[in-house]
Amino acid sequence: MNENLPRLGRPRDPAKDHAVLVAARRLLGEVGYQQTTISAIARRAKVSAPAIYRRWPNRETLLEEAVHGPGRHEFPEWTDDLRADLMTWTRIFLARAASPAARAGIPGLLADATTEADRARLLALQDPVREAFSARLDRAVRDGEIPGPVYAATLFEILTGATSVRGLTQGNAQADEFAESLAGALYVLASHGAEMSAVKEGDRS
């Protein structure tokens, strides 16, 4: 046997990964952020603590994935109706923020994000979603649905910020009315990109 060849470790078991993440989400909703420890998750998922640490380097990264997912969400398919698509995304963002795991986990994760690296990691979780959102707005401009330019980054911040605050503070209370209102506001803002650009140009003159 060639001792110079790298040794292969035991492959990860997707079933265990799933069990750990489910256990973490349920514990967050049941006992809160502080009590959702690695030991408690291991007991609930019926795995060992070392098995969890082989998969996640620390509690924070595990809880980030439990709350936000691994950053590979399946995005809803776009339609030819931008307003309807914005409504769909608003509903999805609100539902995620209003989940028991998110309501317990997000404040704790933000409080524990004490370094620039921590904050950069949390922001990076949004990168694929931000890019998909921007691509849909760019397509709306190309197809003539709305005039350009479009300020996708600003609209994304409004979408994520509004749904996060609403979901964390009020859960799913009057979710339909809120989603319709926010999606409508986003559509109006997206449709007036050219006017916003003119205002900015006027400010610089």
C-alpha angles and dihedrals in degrees: 000000000000106000090196092069114097114254116239115230125219108288116247116261109229090204091060092046089053093046092052094049093047090049091050093050093049094047092050089056094043106040105011136241101299094050094047095094129163089253092052092047091049092052093048094046092043093233132116123263091238088055089056093048090052087061102036125028095218144355094267096058090047092051091045090058092043091054103033103024126235094296094260101100119163105244121218114257114259120241131199090263113082094189091054091047092052089051091052093051092045091054092049094049092047093048091052094048092046095053115113091241093053095045090054099034107042098061090048094047092049091049091051094048093096100150134060089244091056092050092045090053092052092048091048090061087070096050098095092046093046091051093049091049091050091048091055092052091047089053090050089057093047092049093048095245090127134008120254152276099060123193098217096167092055093046090049091053090051091049096048096039096048096045092045095052093043095046095045095047103033106017113205096336108142089348096161094053093046094047092050092049095047094044089051092050091049090050092051092049092047091049093054098052093118091053091049089051091051091051091051092048089051091052090055095048 
